[in-house]
Amino acid sequence: MKVSTVLDHIDSGHMALPEFQRGYVWNRDQVKGLWSRCTLQISDQLPAVYFKRIEANHPGALASQWIPDDPTLWKIENYKDFLEARKALLATATNDLLTELAHGLVDDSDDDGEAKPIETHYEVGPAETPGGIDGAEEEETLNAVNAWVVETGLPAGLFLHEVQDAATGKTLAFLDLAWPNGLQVGLSQPVALLLNEPDATLKVANAHNFRYFTAVAEFKTHVEREVLAREPEAVAA
């Protein structure tokens, strides 16, 4: 989902910010900056929580993105101070880069005392992580399903649930709408609704013990019969 779409949903009242963010939003630009750090994949986790997790799993990752290393700045109430500190880090990095470009150097304090030319290396990045919501129509369908689930008295699902490798922390896939703790929390296996997803996403879901459904009607029938223990209503696919 594009940030602009998220902001439009917020403006129209169709999407609410997580509760911990309310009271700390000052204008649309700051909503954009805050939302970009609090994605759907992160869900309701506080920055102070997921920044710590990211740094533990990927040492140096925060510094590579010019995230201040002062944990007090990760608290949501210090968001303005966080922005100022990050501006300073970005300004320093930009000035350093411009200096290097101006002199054609990476480091002019080599062991032999001679300036060395910049060496540029290009690497092919990792393949795109499978999964994701494909367009406004699919998003609307998932929202409607989630609302229906809540109306039955069951917990809401998580959009774009991030499935990670337990050992490395690497993101393996994003699940459209998922209940990682089950529709009956602690009593049933993880469940996911995956619409128009490639086999790679389905394989990841299956490997992580998710019972997944690829059609709305199939999912609703499962909820009615196996979770609510009642005869299913007629539902559209």
C-alpha positions as CSV (number, residue, x, y, z in Angstrom):
1,M,0.0,0.0,0.0
2,K,1.4,3.4,-0.9
3,V,1.9,5.9,1.9
4,S,-0.3,8.4,0.0
5,T,-3.1,5.9,0.1
6,V,-2.6,5.3,3.8
7,L,-2.8,9.1,4.4
8,D,-6.0,9.4,2.4
9,H,-7.5,6.6,4.5
10,I,-6.4,8.4,7.7
11,D,-7.9,11.7,6.4
12,S,-11.2,10.1,5.5
13,G,-11.4,8.2,8.8
14,H,-11.3,4.8,7.1
15,M,-8.1,3.9,8.8
16,A,-7.0,4.7,12.4
17,L,-3.5,5.1,13.6
18,P,-2.3,2.6,16.3
19,E,-3.4,3.8,19.7
20,F,0.2,4.6,20.8
21,Q,0.6,7.1,17.9
22,R,-2.4,9.2,18.8
23,G,-1.5,12.4,20.4
24,Y,1.9,12.6,18.8
25,V,0.8,13.4,15.2
26,W,1.1,17.1,14.3
27,N,0.7,17.4,10.6
28,R,0.4,15.3,7.4
29,D,4.1,15.3,6.7
30,Q,4.9,14.0,10.1
31,V,2.2,11.3,9.7
32,K,4.0,10.3,6.5
33,G,7.4,10.1,8.3
34,L,5.9,8.3,11.3
35,W,4.0,5.8,9.2
36,S,7.0,5.0,7.1
37,R,8.7,3.7,10.3
38,C,5.6,2.0,11.7
39,T,4.6,-0.2,8.8
40,L,1.8,-2.8,8.7
41,Q,4.5,-5.5,8.8
42,I,5.6,-4.1,12.2
43,S,2.0,-3.9,13.4
44,D,1.5,-2.3,16.9
45,Q,5.1,-2.7,18.0
46,L,6.8,0.5,19.4
47,P,9.9,1.8,17.6
48,A,11.8,1.2,20.8
49,V,11.0,-2.5,20.6
50,Y,11.5,-3.2,16.9
51,F,14.6,-1.0,16.6
52,K,16.2,-3.1,19.4
53,R,15.2,-6.3,17.6
54,I,16.5,-5.1,14.3
55,E,19.9,-4.1,15.8
56,A,20.2,-7.5,17.6
57,N,19.4,-9.5,14.5
58,H,21.3,-7.2,12.0
59,P,24.2,-5.3,13.8
60,G,24.9,-2.0,12.1
61,A,21.6,-2.0,10.2
62,L,20.3,1.1,12.1
63,A,23.5,3.0,11.6
64,S,23.4,2.2,7.9
65,Q,20.0,4.0,7.7
66,W,21.2,6.9,9.9
67,I,19.0,5.9,12.8
68,P,20.2,7.7,16.0
69,D,21.7,5.1,18.5
70,D,20.3,6.8,21.5
71,P,17.4,4.6,22.8
72,T,15.7,7.5,24.4
73,L,15.1,9.0,21.0
74,W,13.3,5.8,19.9
75,K,10.4,6.6,22.3
76,I,7.3,7.8,20.4
77,E,7.0,10.9,22.6
78,N,10.5,12.0,21.5
79,Y,9.7,11.7,17.8
80,K,10.5,15.4,17.1
81,D,13.9,15.0,18.8
82,F,14.5,11.8,16.8
83,L,13.9,13.7,13.5
84,E,16.4,16.4,14.5
85,A,19.0,13.9,15.4
86,R,18.5,12.0,12.2
87,K,18.7,15.2,10.2
88,A,22.1,15.9,11.7
89,L,23.3,12.3,10.8
90,L,22.1,12.7,7.3
91,A,23.7,16.1,6.9
92,T,27.0,14.8,8.1
93,A,26.8,11.8,5.7
94,T,25.9,14.0,2.8
95,N,28.7,16.4,3.4
96,D,31.2,13.5,3.7
97,L,29.9,12.0,0.4
98,L,30.2,15.4,-1.4
99,T,33.7,15.9,-0.1
100,E,34.7,12.4,-1.4
101,L,33.1,13.1,-4.8
102,A,34.7,16.5,-5.1
103,H,38.2,15.0,-4.5
104,G,37.6,11.7,-6.2
105,L,38.7,9.9,-3.1
106,V,37.3,7.3,-0.7
107,D,40.0,7.7,2.0
108,D,43.0,10.0,1.7
109,S,44.7,8.5,4.8
110,D,45.8,5.2,3.4
111,D,48.8,3.3,4.8
112,D,51.1,4.5,2.0
113,G,49.9,8.1,2.5
114,E,48.6,8.4,-1.1
115,A,45.1,9.2,-2.1
116,K,43.2,6.4,-3.7
117,P,40.5,6.7,-6.4
118,I,37.0,5.6,-5.7
119,E,36.2,2.0,-6.6
120,T,32.6,1.3,-7.3
121,H,31.1,-2.1,-7.0
122,Y,27.7,-3.2,-8.1
123,E,25.9,-6.1,-6.5
124,V,22.7,-7.8,-7.4
125,G,20.2,-7.4,-4.6
126,P,18.1,-10.2,-3.1
127,A,15.0,-11.4,-4.8
128,E,11.8,-9.6,-3.9
129,T,10.1,-11.0,-0.8
130,P,7.0,-12.8,-1.9
131,G,3.5,-11.7,-0.8
132,G,1.7,-8.5,-0.6
133,I,-1.7,-6.9,-1.3
134,D,-2.2,-6.4,-5.0
135,G,-4.2,-3.2,-5.6
136,A,-7.2,-1.4,-4.1
137,E,-9.8,-4.0,-5.0
138,E,-7.9,-6.8,-3.1
139,E,-7.3,-4.4,-0.2
140,E,-11.0,-3.7,0.0
141,T,-11.9,-7.4,0.0
142,L,-9.4,-8.1,2.8
143,N,-10.8,-5.2,4.9
144,A,-14.3,-6.5,4.4
145,V,-13.3,-10.0,5.5
146,N,-11.5,-8.7,8.5
147,A,-14.6,-6.7,9.5
148,W,-16.7,-9.8,9.1
149,V,-14.5,-11.8,11.4
150,V,-14.6,-9.1,14.1
151,E,-18.4,-9.1,13.8
152,T,-18.5,-12.8,14.7
153,G,-16.7,-12.0,17.9
154,L,-13.3,-13.3,16.8
155,P,-10.1,-11.2,16.8
156,A,-9.0,-9.1,13.9
157,G,-6.3,-10.4,11.6
158,L,-3.0,-8.7,10.9
159,F,-2.5,-7.2,7.4
160,L,0.8,-8.1,5.6
161,H,2.0,-10.3,8.4
162,E,5.7,-10.8,8.2
163,V,7.0,-14.3,8.4
164,Q,10.6,-14.5,9.5
165,D,13.3,-17.1,9.6
166,A,13.6,-17.9,13.4
167,A,17.4,-18.3,13.2
168,T,18.4,-15.3,11.0
169,G,15.5,-12.9,11.3
170,K,15.3,-12.7,7.5
171,T,11.8,-11.9,6.1
172,L,10.6,-14.9,4.1
173,A,7.1,-13.7,3.0
174,F,4.3,-11.3,3.7
175,L,0.8,-12.9,4.3
176,D,-2.1,-10.8,3.2
177,L,-4.3,-11.3,6.2
178,A,-3.2,-13.6,9.0
179,W,-4.0,-14.8,12.5
180,P,-0.5,-16.0,13.7
181,N,-2.0,-17.0,17.1
182,G,-5.0,-18.6,15.6
183,L,-8.6,-17.4,15.3
184,Q,-9.1,-18.8,18.8
185,V,-6.0,-17.5,20.4
186,G,-3.8,-20.3,21.8
187,L,-6.4,-22.9,20.9
188,S,-6.1,-23.2,17.2
189,Q,-3.3,-23.2,14.6
190,P,-2.2,-20.0,12.7
191,V,-4.5,-19.1,9.8
192,A,-4.1,-16.9,6.8
193,L,-6.1,-15.6,3.9
194,L,-3.9,-15.4,0.8
195,L,-5.4,-13.9,-2.3
196,N,-3.7,-14.1,-5.7
197,E,-0.4,-15.2,-4.1
198,P,2.4,-17.1,-5.9
199,D,3.4,-20.6,-4.8
200,A,6.4,-19.2,-3.0
201,T,4.1,-17.4,-0.5
202,L,1.9,-20.5,0.0
203,K,5.0,-22.7,0.6
204,V,6.3,-20.3,3.3
205,A,2.9,-20.2,5.0
206,N,2.6,-24.0,4.9
207,A,6.2,-24.4,6.3
208,H,5.3,-22.2,9.2
209,N,2.2,-24.2,10.1
210,F,-0.3,-21.7,8.8
211,R,-3.6,-23.2,7.5
212,Y,-4.1,-20.9,4.6
213,F,-7.1,-20.2,2.3
214,T,-6.9,-18.7,-1.2
215,A,-10.6,-17.9,-1.6
216,V,-12.9,-15.8,0.6
217,A,-15.8,-18.3,0.5
218,E,-13.5,-21.1,1.5
219,F,-12.1,-19.1,4.5
220,K,-15.6,-18.1,5.7
221,T,-16.8,-21.6,5.5
222,H,-13.9,-22.7,7.7
223,V,-14.7,-20.0,10.2
224,E,-18.4,-20.8,10.4
225,R,-18.0,-24.6,10.6
226,E,-14.8,-25.3,12.4
227,V,-14.4,-22.2,14.6
228,L,-17.9,-21.0,15.3
229,A,-19.4,-24.5,15.0
230,R,-22.5,-23.4,13.0
231,E,-23.8,-23.9,9.5
232,P,-22.2,-21.4,7.1
233,E,-24.2,-18.6,5.5
234,A,-24.1,-18.2,1.8
235,V,-21.0,-16.2,1.0
236,A,-19.5,-14.7,-2.1
237,A,-16.2,-16.0,-3.4
